[in-house]
Amino acid sequence: MGIWPTGYLTWATVISPALLMVLVYILGIVYRWKAGRANLNSVRMDGKTVVITGASAGIGKETARDMASRGAKVILGCRNIPKATKVADDIRNTTGNEKVFVRQLDTSSLTSTRNFCNQILAEEKRIDVLILNAGIAGLDERNLTSDGFEYTMATNHFGHFLLANMLLGLLKKSRPSRIVIVSSDSLLDTLSVDNLNFEKGEFGPYKSYCQSKSCNVLFCRRLAELTRGEGVVVNSMNPGLVYTEIFDKAGGIFIGLFFRLLVPFLGKTEVQGAQTVVYLAAAEETGAITGKFFEDCKISSTADALLKNDELAKQVWEASETLVGLQPNEKHY
Ligand SMILES: NC(=O)c1ccc[n+]([C@@H]2O[C@H](COP(=O)([O-])OP(=O)(O)OC[C@H]3O[C@@H](n4cnc5c(N)ncnc54)[C@H](OP(=O)(O)O)[C@@H]3O)[C@@H](O)[C@H]2O)c1
């Protein structure tokens, strides 16, 4: 017997996994090559203030770096202050922009979100761009926050819903201004408004993520309606598959295992993942577009089922308003 495999099946067992890896590798190269680019080299943001949630890692970190490189004052709303402070130092060092600041924000907590907004409202004279980016994915179990919300929904949707509402008055005063909501292409066509926190069962790591990202799109759509003609544009977007920490923090077979294995080969880089966010935050042409969904720096039809569902957008808005207990002084629409 030699060292070489004999027979068809033996060769197949050696070659198939190798071919599969080569195929995945090539698909990744093509995917990254086709990724949309903001192409805004000449756009400056001096004198503008950008607030971004979840900027201690991944897409948020690279978006913050880009905004700082254009001269904007950048405020990073983050839950892990030591980690965010290192990122802010790194952004200051790489861009030469000293106006990069960290503020405490845990979007899964209504108290933390209210404290963050009150601090921003007390300290800042303007907000030109608000980027709602913080996110988690793939929680194995249905755990509740101290406010009684399912964690993924609290982090990805409810906190951001409250935050955008509280800062809307300042965004209006700073007009023309923009809100960018980082969603995903992991979307549902519809959802049960009376079961937003999965009280009636049917919880799953992927389902809760998809529902929270669908709420981002519906929230964007309704907010765009409510602010139309008032100098604030609101758009949501999908960054694509991006190689970030989100998969290391995730559980579940689909997100935590399958994607964690594939994303290093298939995913965009963090800088590439930030391109559509940057495009919506800074491009001249996107300053006049509101209520749309973007992918690869273009309007996309991926979220059309949700964007056309006026009634569902209203219902999710009303349910969210009740659940976060939006106060009269926090309403600016
Ligand atoms: N990566 C992808 O393929 C992909 C695809 C579609 C959509 N997205 C979306 O893109 C956004 C950014 O994700 P990413 O891939 O860049 O992930 P990431 O590298 O894990 O970054 C997520 C950021 O959100 C922060 N965060 C998480 N929970 C938070 C909370 N309760 N309060 C405040 N900040 C919180 C994280 O803080 P820590 O550093 O403290 O963890 C981190 O700064 C998310 O909304 C995600 O759903 C990502």
The ligand as a MOL file (V3000), in Angstrom:
LIG
                    3D

  0  0  0     0  0            999 V3000
M  V30 BEGIN CTAB
M  V30 COUNTS 48 52 0 0 0
M  V30 BEGIN ATOM
M  V30 1 N -20.9060 41.9340 10.7430 0
M  V30 2 C -21.8690 41.6590 9.8720 0
M  V30 3 O -21.7430 40.7710 8.9890 0
M  V30 4 C -23.1700 42.4120 9.9250 0
M  V30 5 C -24.1340 42.1180 8.9430 0
M  V30 6 C -25.3430 42.8180 8.9690 0
M  V30 7 C -25.5650 43.7770 9.9380 0
M  V30 8 N -24.6000 44.0270 10.8850 0 CHG=1
M  V30 9 C -24.8990 45.0550 11.8960 0
M  V30 10 O -23.8240 45.9550 11.9960 0
M  V30 11 C -23.8190 46.5480 13.3030 0
M  V30 12 C -22.3930 46.5360 13.8450 0
M  V30 13 O -22.0250 45.1830 14.0190 0
M  V30 14 P -20.5180 44.6760 13.8580 0
M  V30 15 O -20.5480 43.5660 12.8840 0
M  V30 16 O -19.5820 45.7860 13.6530 0 CHG=-1
M  V30 17 O -20.3170 43.9980 15.2930 0
M  V30 18 P -19.2280 44.2450 16.4550 0
M  V30 19 O -17.8620 44.2710 15.9020 0
M  V30 20 O -19.5500 43.2310 17.4890 0
M  V30 21 O -19.6000 45.6970 16.9670 0
M  V30 22 C -20.8140 45.9040 17.6180 0
M  V30 23 C -20.7120 47.1460 18.4490 0
M  V30 24 O -21.9460 47.3020 19.1790 0
M  V30 25 C -21.6180 47.4370 20.5450 0
M  V30 26 N -22.7000 46.9910 21.4120 0
M  V30 27 C -23.2360 45.7760 21.5450 0
M  V30 28 N -24.1870 45.7840 22.4850 0
M  V30 29 C -24.2420 47.0480 22.9700 0
M  V30 30 C -25.0080 47.6910 23.9650 0
M  V30 31 N -25.9160 47.0490 24.7020 0
M  V30 32 N -24.8040 49.0030 24.2020 0
M  V30 33 C -23.8850 49.7020 23.4830 0
M  V30 34 N -23.1100 49.1480 22.5450 0
M  V30 35 C -23.2970 47.8210 22.2810 0
M  V30 36 C -20.3680 46.6070 20.7210 0
M  V30 37 O -19.7430 46.9400 21.9430 0
M  V30 38 P -18.6130 45.9850 22.6240 0
M  V30 39 O -17.3250 46.3430 21.9230 0
M  V30 40 O -18.6570 46.4140 24.0440 0
M  V30 41 O -19.0530 44.5700 22.3850 0
M  V30 42 C -19.6020 47.0510 19.4890 0
M  V30 43 O -19.0500 48.3250 19.6680 0
M  V30 44 C -24.8090 45.7450 14.1340 0
M  V30 45 O -26.0030 46.4920 14.2760 0
M  V30 46 C -25.0540 44.5130 13.3020 0
M  V30 47 O -26.3330 43.9590 13.5200 0
M  V30 48 C -23.4100 43.3780 10.9000 0
M  V30 END ATOM
M  V30 BEGIN BOND
M  V30 1 1 1 2
M  V30 2 2 2 3
M  V30 3 1 2 4
M  V30 4 1 4 5
M  V30 5 2 4 48
M  V30 6 2 5 6
M  V30 7 1 6 7
M  V30 8 2 7 8
M  V30 9 1 8 9
M  V30 10 1 8 48
M  V30 11 1 9 10
M  V30 12 1 9 46
M  V30 13 1 10 11
M  V30 14 1 11 12
M  V30 15 1 11 44
M  V30 16 1 12 13
M  V30 17 1 13 14
M  V30 18 2 14 15
M  V30 19 1 14 16
M  V30 20 1 14 17
M  V30 21 1 17 18
M  V30 22 2 18 19
M  V30 23 1 18 20
M  V30 24 1 18 21
M  V30 25 1 21 22
M  V30 26 1 22 23
M  V30 27 1 23 24
M  V30 28 1 23 42
M  V30 29 1 24 25
M  V30 30 1 25 26
M  V30 31 1 25 36
M  V30 32 1 26 27
M  V30 33 1 26 35
M  V30 34 2 27 28
M  V30 35 1 28 29
M  V30 36 1 29 30
M  V30 37 2 29 35
M  V30 38 1 30 31
M  V30 39 2 30 32
M  V30 40 1 32 33
M  V30 41 2 33 34
M  V30 42 1 34 35
M  V30 43 1 36 37
M  V30 44 1 36 42
M  V30 45 1 37 38
M  V30 46 2 38 39
M  V30 47 1 38 40
M  V30 48 1 38 41
M  V30 49 1 42 43
M  V30 50 1 44 45
M  V30 51 1 44 46
M  V30 52 1 46 47
M  V30 END BOND
M  V30 END CTAB
M  END
